[in-house]
Amino acid sequence: MATHWGYDISIITCYQFPETMPNSYYLSDKVRQINLCITSHSRYKYSYPKRLWVEWKYARLLRSKLEETVNSINPDIIIGLGYTMADVVCQLKCKAVKIIESHEARIYTKSFYLYGDYSTLQKSYYKIFRKRYLHTIDKKADVVVTLTKGDALNWKKAKRVETIPNFSTMPISKLSDCESKRVIAVGRLEWQKGYDRLIYIWTIVTKKHPDWQLDIFGEGDLELELKKDIKEAKLSNISIHPYTNNISKEYATSSICVLTSRYEGFSLVLLEALRHGVPCVTFDCPYGPKDLVDHEKCGYVIDNGNIGLFAEKLCYLINNHEIRKKFSEAAVNKAYSYQVDTIMNQWKLLFESLIPKQ
């Protein structure tokens, strides 16, 4: 937006300290970055109920500094993220149009509060907090932007809802020829990603195809537990690999991509696989897979949790090289609709609808 269209862009971070927390991604020198440097992490030094008072104090400081900074910029549009501080952004006293991007889907926004290791009293508090949080977005956000059509249906009370998916700018080393006896899975080693389900699926698949390899790329809290499960299942053809800077090479040398997540906000993994011409087998988890993978055209979308059918369709793709090649071509064509220019033009049209040209 700043480089190609000359937009005046500012990015405000609240808890990032540039000396110790550099940006993970390249940022154009045409974009202004402002770090408020709120030291809210210090609240963890205190136990309840004092921590509540400390959290309240930092929340007031954040609102004050953020509002002051926003008013000094005087923007036409503010974009906030649905999963963090959307309520603060929505209540800022300024003239800007407020857009909230529902990045992890409404039903999962702040939901971790309800299922964590909390007392009954804490869960009751968080339930009320979450309800108020979502209500604030519904009533005060001018637009809610979702990544998927499925999530858009959950924002019925919002003033206006638009769906604009993600895009991938990953450089493509080469397309997959779908010849290798290799299945790939990519993502954090967390409960959400459903690798326990994948290991169980693979125990079924490997009985018919012991010569095929499953490679998982990711890091996370469940690494040791998953490796233990693999060992106990006596699966010698599953390997867990750490994060790699050249995941494109790994897609290109795989014939099938699998996604067994319990939920997703969008799933860039599926999009990256499609761009490499890798057919996908995925659970129809909320949300994203059904939007990305055209069932029986560039892969299979399986009812969420149907382990048997997932294994069956994965075996079918393994058995049928011609189907893999056919799906591979369709995958590349499907990925074209998620090119960066296409997606960014959707954002541009949205902005222009909100702020008409003078």
RODRENMAR-328552 format. One record per residue: residue in three letters; y, z, x of N, C-alpha, C in turn. Coordinates in steps of 0.1 Angstrom, whole numbers, padded with zeros to 4 digits, always signed. Layout:
AlaYZXYZXYZX ...
END
This chain:
Met-0012+0000+0008+0000+0000+0000+0013+0000+0009 Ala+0012+0008+0019+0024+0009+0028+0026-0004+0036 Thr+0014-0009+0042+0014-0020+0051+0016-0033+0044 His+0009-0035+0033+0009-0048+0026+0020-0050+0016 Trp+0023-0039+0009+0033-0040-0002+0046-0033+0000 Gly+0047-0026+0011+0060-0020+0015+0062-0007+0006 Tyr+0052-0001+0001+0054+0011-0006+0058+0023+0003 Asp+0066+0032-0002+0070+0043+0006+0060+0054+0003 Ile+0051+0057+0012+0040+0066+0009+0041+0079+0017 Ser+0039+0090+0011+0038+0103+0017+0025+0110+0014 Ile+0018+0116+0023+0006+0123+0021+0009+0138+0024 Ile+0007+0147+0015+0009+0161+0017-0005+0168+0017 Thr-0007+0175+0029-0019+0183+0030-0015+0198+0029 Cys-0023+0206+0022-0019+0220+0020-0025+0229+0030 Tyr-0037+0227+0034-0044+0236+0043-0048+0231+0056 Gln-0043+0219+0060-0047+0213+0072-0037+0217+0083 Phe-0042+0220+0095-0034+0223+0107-0036+0212+0117 Pro-0026+0204+0119-0028+0192+0128-0033+0195+0142 Glu-0030+0206+0147-0034+0209+0161-0049+0211+0162 Thr-0055+0217+0152-0069+0221+0152-0077+0212+0142 Met-0071+0205+0133-0078+0198+0123-0072+0184+0122 Pro-0075+0175+0132-0070+0161+0131-0076+0153+0120 Asn-0069+0143+0116-0074+0134+0105-0087+0128+0109 Ser-0096+0127+0099-0109+0121+0101-0108+0106+0100 Tyr-0098+0100+0094-0096+0086+0092-0083+0081+0097 Tyr-0083+0069+0101-0070+0062+0106-0060+0063+0095 Leu-0048+0066+0099-0036+0066+0089-0025+0057+0095 Ser-0021+0048+0087-0010+0039+0092+0002+0046+0096 Asp+0009+0042+0107+0021+0048+0111+0033+0046+0101 Lys+0030+0038+0091+0040+0036+0080+0039+0046+0069 Val+0029+0055+0071+0027+0066+0061+0032+0079+0066 Arg+0040+0086+0059+0045+0099+0063+0035+0110+0059 Gln+0031+0118+0069+0022+0129+0066+0029+0142+0068 Ile+0028+0151+0057+0034+0164+0057+0023+0174+0056 Asn+0023+0184+0065+0013+0194+0065+0020+0208+0061 Leu+0016+0213+0050+0022+0226+0045+0017+0238+0053 Cys+0005+0236+0058-0001+0247+0067-0002+0260+0060 Ile-0008+0261+0048-0010+0273+0041-0023+0280+0046 Thr-0022+0292+0051-0033+0299+0057-0041+0306+0047 Ser-0045+0299+0036-0052+0306+0025-0066+0311+0029 His-0072+0305+0040-0085+0309+0044-0086+0324+0048 Ser-0074+0330+0051-0074+0344+0055-0078+0353+0044 Arg-0078+0348+0031-0082+0357+0020-0096+0362+0021 Tyr-0104+0355+0029-0118+0359+0030-0120+0371+0038 Lys-0110+0376+0044-0110+0389+0051-0111+0401+0042 Tyr-0107+0398+0029-0106+0409+0020-0117+0408+0009 Ser-0121+0420+0004-0131+0420-0006-0124+0422-0020 Tyr-0131+0420-0031-0125+0421-0044-0124+0436-0047 Pro-0113+0440-0054-0104+0432-0061-0091+0428-0053 Lys-0090+0433-0041-0078+0429-0033-0077+0414-0030 Arg-0089+0408-0029-0088+0393-0026-0081+0386-0038 Leu-0083+0390-0050-0076+0384-0061-0061+0384-0059 Trp-0056+0396-0055-0041+0397-0052-0037+0388-0041 Val-0045+0387-0030-0042+0378-0019-0042+0363-0024 Glu-0052+0360-0031-0053+0346-0037-0041+0343-0045 Trp-0037+0352-0053-0025+0350-0062-0013+0348-0053 Lys-0011+0356-0043+0000+0355-0034+0001+0341-0027 Tyr-0011+0336-0022-0011+0323-0016-0009+0312-0026 Ala-0014+0314-0038-0012+0304-0049+0003+0302-0052 Arg+0010+0313-0052+0025+0313-0054+0032+0306-0043 Leu+0028+0309-0031+0034+0303-0019+0031+0288-0019 Leu+0019+0284-0022+0015+0270-0023+0024+0262-0033 Arg+0025+0268-0045+0033+0261-0056+0047+0260-0051 Ser+0053+0270-0045+0067+0270-0041+0069+0259-0030 Lys+0061+0259-0020+0062+0249-0009+0060+0235-0013 Leu+0050+0234-0022+0046+0220-0026+0057+0214-0035 Glu+0063+0222-0044+0073+0218-0053+0086+0215-0045 Glu+0089+0223-0035+0101+0221-0027+0099+0208-0019 Thr+0087+0205-0014+0084+0193-0006+0085+0181-0014 Val+0079+0181-0026+0079+0170-0035+0093+0166-0040 Asn+0101+0176-0043+0114+0173-0047+0123+0168-0036 Ser+0120+0171-0023+0127+0166-0012+0124+0151-0010 Ile+0111+0147-0014+0107+0133-0013+0112+0125-0025 Asn+0112+0132-0037+0117+0126-0050+0108+0113-0053 Pro+0095+0114-0054+0087+0103-0056+0087+0098-0071 Asp+0083+0085-0072+0081+0080-0086+0067+0084-0091 Ile+0057+0085-0082+0044+0088-0087+0038+0098-0077 Ile+0030+0108-0083+0022+0117-0075+0007+0115-0079 Ile-0001+0115-0069-0016+0114-0072-0022+0127-0067 Gly-0029+0134-0076-0037+0146-0072-0051+0143-0074 Leu-0059+0151-0067-0074+0150-0068-0079+0160-0078 Gly-0088+0155-0087-0093+0163-0098-0100+0176-0093 Tyr-0107+0176-0082-0115+0187-0078-0107+0198-0071 Thr-0095+0196-0068-0087+0207-0061-0072+0206-0065 Met-0067+0217-0069-0052+0218-0072-0047+0208-0082 Ala-0055+0202-0090-0050+0193-0100-0041+0201-0110 Asp-0044+0213-0113-0035+0221-0122-0022+0223-0116 Val-0021+0226-0103-0008+0228-0096+0000+0215-0096 Val-0006+0204-0093+0001+0191-0093+0006+0187-0107 Cys-0002+0190-0117+0002+0186-0131+0014+0195-0136 Gln+0016+0206-0130+0026+0215-0135+0039+0215-0126 Leu+0039+0206-0116+0051+0205-0107+0063+0201-0115 Lys+0074+0207-0113+0087+0204-0120+0094+0193-0112 Cys+0091+0181-0116+0097+0169-0110+0096+0157-0120 Lys+0103+0146-0116+0104+0135-0125+0092+0125-0124 Ala+0084+0128-0113+0073+0118-0110+0062+0117-0121 Val+0057+0105-0123+0045+0103-0131+0033+0110-0123 Lys+0025+0117-0130+0014+0124-0124+0000+0118-0127 Ile-0006+0114-0117-0020+0108-0118-0030+0117-0112 Ile-0041+0120-0119-0052+0128-0114-0064+0119-0112 Glu-0069+0119-0100-0081+0111-0098-0094+0120-0099 Ser-0102+0117-0109-0114+0124-0111-0125+0120-0101 His-0125+0126-0090-0133+0121-0079-0148+0125-0079 Glu-0151+0136-0086-0165+0140-0086-0170+0141-0101 Ala-0163+0135-0110-0167+0135-0124-0163+0149-0131 Arg-0158+0148-0143-0153+0159-0150-0164+0170-0151 Ile-0176+0166-0155-0186+0177-0158-0190+0185-0145 Tyr-0187+0180-0133-0190+0187-0121-0177+0193-0115 Thr-0165+0190-0120-0153+0196-0115-0153+0211-0117 Lys-0152+0218-0105-0152+0232-0105-0165+0239-0111 Ser-0175+0231-0112-0187+0236-0118-0195+0245-0109 Phe-0193+0243-0096-0200+0252-0086-0197+0266-0088 Tyr-0186+0270-0094-0183+0284-0097-0193+0290-0107 Leu-0199+0282-0115-0207+0287-0126-0222+0289-0121 Tyr-0225+0282-0110-0239+0283-0106-0241+0289-0092 Gly-0231+0294-0086-0232+0300-0073-0237+0315-0074 Asp-0238+0321-0063-0243+0335-0062-0232+0345-0066 Tyr-0228+0345-0079-0218+0353-0083-0223+0363-0094 Ser-0215+0374-0096-0219+0384-0106-0216+0378-0120 Thr-0221+0385-0130-0218+0381-0144-0203+0381-0147 Leu-0196+0391-0141-0182+0392-0143-0174+0381-0137 Gln-0178+0378-0124-0172+0367-0117-0174+0353-0124 Lys-0186+0351-0129-0189+0339-0136-0181+0337-0149 Ser-0179+0349-0156-0171+0349-0168-0157+0345-0165 Tyr-0152+0350-0154-0138+0347-0150-0137+0332-0146 Tyr-0146+0327-0138-0146+0313-0134-0147+0304-0145 Lys-0155+0308-0155-0157+0299-0167-0144+0297-0174 Ile-0136+0308-0176-0123+0308-0182-0114+0300-0174 Phe-0114+0302-0160-0105+0295-0151-0108+0280-0152 Arg-0121+0276-0152-0124+0262-0152-0119+0255-0165 Lys-0121+0262-0177-0117+0257-0189-0102+0255-0189 Arg-0094+0264-0184-0079+0263-0183-0075+0251-0174 Tyr-0083+0250-0163-0080+0240-0153-0081+0226-0159 Leu-0092+0224-0166-0095+0210-0172-0085+0208-0184 His-0082+0219-0191-0072+0217-0202-0058+0213-0197 Thr-0054+0219-0185-0041+0215-0179-0041+0200-0176 Ile-0052+0195-0170-0052+0181-0167-0051+0173-0180 Asp-0059+0176-0190-0059+0169-0203-0044+0168-0208 Lys-0037+0179-0208-0024+0180-0215-0013+0175-0206 Lys-0013+0177-0193-0002+0174-0185-0002+0162-0176 Ala-0014+0157-0173-0015+0145-0165-0011+0133-0173 Asp-0003+0124-0167+0001+0112-0174-0011+0102-0175 Val-0019+0102-0164-0031+0093-0163-0042+0100-0156 Val-0054+0099-0161-0066+0103-0153-0073+0090-0149 Val-0076+0089-0136-0083+0078-0131-0097+0082-0127 Thr-0107+0076-0133-0121+0079-0130-0127+0068-0122 Leu-0138+0071-0115-0145+0062-0106-0155+0054-0114 Thr-0159+0059-0125-0170+0052-0133-0167+0052-0148 Lys-0173+0043-0155-0171+0043-0170-0177+0055-0176 Gly-0188+0060-0171-0195+0072-0176-0186+0084-0176 Asp-0179+0086-0165-0170+0097-0164-0158+0095-0173 Ala-0153+0083-0175-0142+0081-0184-0144+0086-0198 Leu-0157+0085-0203-0160+0090-0216-0158+0105-0218 Asn-0158+0112-0206-0157+0127-0207-0142+0131-0208 Trp-0133+0122-0206-0119+0126-0206-0112+0121-0219 Lys-0119+0124-0230-0114+0119-0243-0100+0125-0247 Lys-0098+0138-0242-0086+0145-0246-0074+0141-0237 Ala-0076+0134-0226-0065+0131-0217-0056+0121-0224 Lys-0043+0120-0219-0033+0111-0225-0037+0097-0223 Arg-0042+0094-0211-0045+0080-0207-0056+0080-0197 Val-0066+0072-0198-0077+0071-0188-0079+0057-0183 Glu-0080+0056-0170-0083+0043-0164-0095+0044-0155 Thr-0103+0034-0153-0114+0034-0144-0111+0025-0132 Ile-0111+0030-0120-0109+0022-0108-0119+0027-0098 Pro-0129+0019-0095-0139+0024-0086-0135+0025-0071 Asn-0144+0030-0063-0141+0030-0048-0144+0016-0043 Phe-0140+0014-0030-0144+0002-0023-0149+0007-0009 Ser-0155-0002-0002-0160+0001+0011-0154-0009+0021 Thr-0149-0004+0032-0143-0012+0043-0152-0012+0055 Met-0164-0007+0054-0174-0007+0065-0176-0021+0071 Pro-0174-0023+0084-0177-0036+0090-0192-0038+0089 Ile-0196-0050+0085-0210-0054+0084-0215-0060+0096 Ser-0224-0054+0103-0230-0060+0115-0238-0073+0112 Lys-0247-0072+0102-0254-0084+0097-0261-0080+0084 Leu-0265-0090+0077-0272-0087+0064-0287-0084+0067 Ser-0293-0077+0059-0307-0074+0060-0316-0086+0056 Asp-0326-0088+0063-0335-0099+0060-0347-0094+0051 Cys-0347-0081+0048-0357-0075+0040-0371-0077+0045 Glu-0373-0078+0058-0386-0080+0064-0392-0067+0069 Ser-0384-0058+0074-0389-0046+0080-0396-0037+0070 Lys-0406-0030+0074-0413-0020+0066-0405-0007+0066 Arg-0393-0007+0062-0385+0005+0063-0376+0007+0051 Val-0376+0020+0046-0368+0024+0035-0358+0034+0040 Ile-0345+0033+0036-0334+0041+0041-0328+0049+0030 Ala-0324+0062+0033-0317+0070+0024-0305+0076+0033 Val-0293+0077+0027-0282+0082+0034-0274+0092+0026 Gly-0270+0103+0032-0262+0113+0025-0264+0127+0030 Arg-0255+0136+0026-0256+0150+0031-0269+0156+0026 Leu-0275+0165+0035-0287+0172+0032-0284+0184+0024 Glu-0281+0181+0011-0277+0192+0001-0285+0190-0011 Trp-0286+0201-0020-0293+0200-0032-0289+0189-0041 Gln-0276+0186-0041-0271+0175-0050-0278+0162-0047 Lys-0282+0159-0035-0287+0146-0031-0302+0144-0034 Gly-0309+0155-0038-0322+0154-0043-0333+0149-0033 Tyr-0331+0153-0021-0341+0149-0011-0355+0156-0013 Asp-0355+0167-0020-0368+0173-0024-0375+0164-0033 Arg-0368+0157-0042-0374+0148-0051-0379+0135-0043 Leu-0371+0131-0033-0375+0120-0026-0388+0122-0018 Ile-0389+0134-0012-0401+0137-0004-0413+0137-0013 Tyr-0412+0142-0025-0423+0142-0035-0427+0127-0039 Ile-0416+0119-0041-0418+0105-0044-0426+0098-0032 Trp-0422+0102-0020-0428+0095-0008-0443+0099-0006 Thr-0446+0111-0011-0461+0115-0010-0469+0105-0019 Ile-0463+0100-0030-0470+0091-0038-0470+0077-0032 Val-0459+0073-0027-0457+0059-0021-0466+0057-0009 Thr-0466+0067+0000-0473+0066+0013-0488+0065+0011 Lys-0494+0069+0000-0508+0068-0002-0512+0053-0003 Lys-0503+0045-0009-0505+0031-0010-0499+0023+0001 His-0489+0028+0008-0482+0021+0019-0480+0030+0031 Pro-0490+0034+0037-0489+0043+0049-0482+0036+0061 Asp-0481+0023+0061-0475+0016+0072-0459+0015+0070 Trp-0454+0020+0059-0439+0019+0057-0433+0032+0062 Gln-0421+0031+0066-0413+0043+0072-0401+0046+0063 Leu-0399+0059+0060-0387+0063+0053-0378+0071+0063 Asp-0366+0065+0065-0356+0072+0074-0344+0077+0066 Ile-0341+0090+0068-0331+0097+0061-0320+0100+0071 Phe-0307+0095+0068-0296+0098+0077-0286+0108+0071 Gly-0284+0119+0077-0275+0129+0071-0277+0142+0078 Glu-0267+0151+0075-0268+0165+0080-0264+0174+0069 Gly-0268+0187+0070-0264+0196+0059-0273+0209+0060 Asp-0270+0217+0050-0276+0231+0050-0291+0231+0048 Leu-0297+0220+0042-0311+0220+0039-0320+0213+0049 Glu-0314+0210+0061-0322+0202+0071-0335+0209+0075 Leu-0334+0222+0078-0346+0229+0082-0356+0230+0071 Glu-0351+0232+0059-0360+0234+0047-0367+0220+0044 Leu-0360+0209+0045-0365+0196+0042-0376+0192+0053 Lys-0373+0195+0066-0382+0192+0076-0395+0200+0075 Lys-0394+0213+0070-0405+0221+0067-0414+0215+0056 Asp-0407+0210+0045-0414+0204+0034-0421+0191+0038 Ile-0415+0183+0047-0422+0171+0052-0434+0175+0060 Lys-0433+0185+0068-0444+0189+0077-0456+0195+0068 Glu-0452+0203+0058-0463+0208+0049-0469+0197+0041 Ala-0462+0187+0038-0468+0175+0030-0476+0166+0040 Lys-0475+0169+0053-0482+0161+0063-0478+0146+0062 Leu-0465+0144+0061-0459+0131+0061-0454+0127+0075 Ser-0461+0119+0082-0457+0115+0095-0447+0103+0095 Asn-0446+0097+0083-0437+0085+0083-0424+0087+0076 Ile-0419+0100+0077-0405+0103+0072-0398+0109+0085 Ser-0386+0104+0087-0378+0110+0098-0364+0113+0093 Ile-0358+0124+0097-0345+0128+0094-0336+0126+0106 His-0326+0118+0105-0317+0115+0116-0303+0121+0114 Pro-0296+0124+0125-0283+0129+0123-0273+0118+0119 Tyr-0261+0122+0116-0250+0113+0113-0249+0103+0124 Thr-0246+0090+0121-0244+0080+0131-0231+0072+0128 Asn-0225+0068+0139-0212+0060+0138-0216+0045+0135 Asn-0228+0042+0135-0232+0028+0133-0243+0027+0122 Ile-0239+0032+0111-0249+0032+0100-0251+0018+0094 Ser-0241+0009+0097-0243-0005+0093-0255-0011+0099 Lys-0258-0008+0112-0270-0013+0118-0283-0008+0111 Glu-0282+0004+0107-0294+0010+0100-0296+0004+0087 Tyr-0286+0001+0079-0287-0007+0067-0293-0020+0069 Ala-0288-0027+0079-0292-0041+0082-0307-0042+0087 Thr-0312-0031+0092-0326-0031+0096-0335-0024+0086 Ser-0331-0023+0074-0339-0017+0063-0341-0027+0052 Ser-0352-0025+0044-0355-0035+0034-0352-0029+0020 Ile-0351-0016+0019-0349-0010+0006-0340+0003+0008 Cys-0331+0005-0001-0323+0018-0001-0326+0026-0013 Val-0329+0039-0011-0332+0048-0022-0321+0059-0024 Leu-0318+0062-0036-0309+0073-0039-0315+0082-0050 Thr-0318+0094-0047-0324+0104-0056-0315+0115-0060 Ser-0302+0113-0060-0292+0123-0063-0294+0129-0077 Arg-0291+0141-0078-0290+0147-0091-0277+0144-0099 Tyr-0267+0142-0091-0254+0137-0096-0246+0131-0085 Glu-0236+0122-0089-0228+0116-0080-0214+0114-0086 Gly-0204+0112-0077-0191+0109-0083-0190+0094-0084 Phe-0196+0087-0075-0196+0072-0075-0208+0066-0067 Ser-0210+0071-0055-0221+0067-0046-0217+0055-0037 Leu-0209+0058-0027-0206+0047-0017-0219+0042-0010 Val-0229+0051-0009-0241+0047-0002-0247+0034-0009 Leu-0248+0034-0022-0253+0023-0029-0244+0010-0027 Leu-0231+0012-0027-0222+0001-0024-0224-0005-0010 Glu-0225+0004+0000-0228+0000+0013-0241-0008+0015 Ala-0251-0003+0008-0264-0010+0008-0263-0023+0002 Leu-0257-0024-0009-0255-0037-0016-0248-0047-0007 Arg-0237-0042+0000-0230-0051+0009-0238-0057+0020 His-0248-0049+0024-0257-0054+0035-0269-0062+0029 Gly-0269-0064+0016-0280-0072+0010-0293-0064+0009 Val-0292-0050+0008-0304-0042+0007-0306-0038-0008 Pro-0318-0042-0014-0321-0038-0027-0321-0023-0029 Cys-0318-0018-0040-0317-0003-0042-0327+0001-0054 Val-0333+0013-0051-0339+0020-0062-0332+0033-0064 Thr-0327+0036-0075-0319+0048-0077-0322+0055-0091 Phe-0320+0068-0091-0320+0075-0104-0307+0072-0111 Asp-0308+0071-0124-0296+0069-0132-0289+0083-0134 Cys-0284+0089-0123-0278+0102-0124-0263+0100-0128 Pro-0257+0110-0134-0243+0109-0137-0235+0111-0124 Tyr-0226+0102-0120-0224+0089-0126-0223+0079-0114 Gly-0224+0066-0117-0221+0056-0107-0233+0046-0105 Pro-0245+0051-0103-0256+0041-0100-0257+0030-0110 Lys-0256+0033-0123-0257+0022-0134-0246+0012-0133 Asp-0234+0017-0128-0223+0007-0127-0225-0002-0115 Leu-0231+0003-0104-0232-0004-0092-0245-0013-0091 Val-0256-0008-0095-0269-0015-0094-0273-0021-0107 Asp-0273-0034-0108-0277-0042-0120-0293-0041-0121 His-0298-0034-0130-0312-0032-0132-0320-0045-0132 Glu-0330-0046-0124-0339-0057-0123-0332-0070-0118 Lys-0320-0068-0112-0313-0079-0106-0310-0077-0091 Cys-0305-0065-0088-0304-0062-0074-0310-0048-0070 Gly-0319-0044-0080-0326-0031-0077-0331-0026-0090 Tyr-0335-0013-0090-0340-0006-0102-0332+0007-0104 Val-0328+0009-0117-0321+0021-0121-0331+0029-0130 Ile-0336+0040-0125-0346+0048-0131-0340+0060-0139 Asp-0346+0063-0150-0342+0075-0158-0342+0087-0148 Asn-0331+0095-0149-0329+0106-0139-0341+0116-0140 Gly-0348+0117-0129-0358+0127-0128-0372+0121-0130 Asn-0373+0109-0134-0386+0102-0137-0393+0098-0123 Ile-0399+0108-0117-0405+0107-0104-0416+0095-0103 Gly-0425+0095-0114-0435+0086-0114-0430+0071-0115 Leu-0421+0069-0123-0415+0055-0125-0408+0051-0112 Phe-0401+0060-0106-0393+0058-0094-0403+0053-0083 Ala-0414+0060-0081-0424+0057-0071-0431+0043-0075 Glu-0433+0041-0087-0439+0028-0092-0430+0016-0088 Lys-0417+0017-0091-0408+0006-0088-0406+0004-0073 Leu-0406+0016-0066-0405+0015-0051-0417+0008-0045 Cys-0429+0011-0050-0441+0004-0046-0441-0011-0049 Tyr-0435-0014-0061-0434-0028-0065-0426-0036-0056 Leu-0414-0030-0052-0406-0037-0042-0412-0039-0029 Ile-0419-0028-0025-0426-0029-0012-0437-0040-0012 Asn-0443-0042-0023-0454-0052-0024-0449-0066-0025 Asn-0437-0068-0030-0432-0081-0033-0420-0085-0025 His-0423-0092-0014-0412-0096-0005-0402-0106-0012 Glu-0408-0115-0020-0399-0125-0026-0389-0118-0036 Ile-0394-0108-0043-0385-0101-0052-0374-0094-0044 Arg-0377-0088-0032-0367-0082-0024-0357-0092-0019 Lys-0361-0104-0016-0352-0114-0011-0343-0118-0023 Lys-0348-0120-0035-0341-0123-0046-0330-0113-0049 Phe-0335-0100-0049-0326-0089-0052-0315-0088-0041 Ser-0319-0091-0029-0309-0091-0017-0297-0100-0020 Glu-0300-0112-0024-0289-0121-0027-0280-0117-0038 Ala-0286-0111-0049-0279-0106-0060-0270-0094-0056 Ala-0276-0086-0046-0268-0074-0042-0255-0078-0035 Val-0256-0088-0026-0244-0092-0019-0234-0097-0029 Asn-0238-0105-0039-0229-0110-0049-0223-0099-0057 Lys-0231-0089-0061-0226-0078-0068-0215-0070-0061 Ala-0217-0069-0048-0207-0061-0039-0194-0068-0038 Tyr-0193-0081-0041-0180-0088-0040-0170-0082-0050 Ser-0175-0077-0061-0165-0072-0071-0159-0059-0067 Tyr-0164-0053-0056-0158-0041-0051-0151-0042-0037 Gln-0146-0054-0035-0138-0057-0023-0125-0049-0024 Val-0120-0046-0012-0107-0038-0011-0096-0044-0018 Asp-0094-0057-0017-0082-0064-0024-0083-0063-0039 Thr-0096-0064-0044-0098-0064-0058-0094-0050-0064 Ile-0099-0039-0057-0097-0026-0061-0083-0022-0060 Met-0077-0025-0049-0063-0021-0046-0053-0028-0056 Asn-0057-0040-0060-0048-0046-0070-0049-0039-0083 Gln-0060-0033-0086-0061-0025-0099-0051-0013-0098 Trp-0051-0007-0086-0041+0004-0085-0027-0001-0086 Lys-0024-0012-0080-0011-0018-0080-0006-0021-0095 Leu-0016-0026-0103-0013-0029-0117-0010-0016-0124 Leu-0018-0006-0121-0016+0007-0128-0002+0012-0125 Phe+0002+0012-0112+0015+0017-0108+0026+0009-0115 Glu+0025-0004-0115+0035-0012-0121+0036-0010-0136 Ser+0025-0006-0143+0026-0003-0157+0033+0010-0160 Leu+0033+0019-0149+0039+0032-0151+0054+0032-0147 Ile+0057+0024-0137+0070+0023-0131+0075+0009-0132 Pro+0080+0004-0143+0084-0010-0144+0094-0013-0133 Lys+0093-0026-0129+0103-0030-0119+0117-0031-0124 Gln+0127-0026-0116+0141-0026-0120+0146-0040-0121 
END
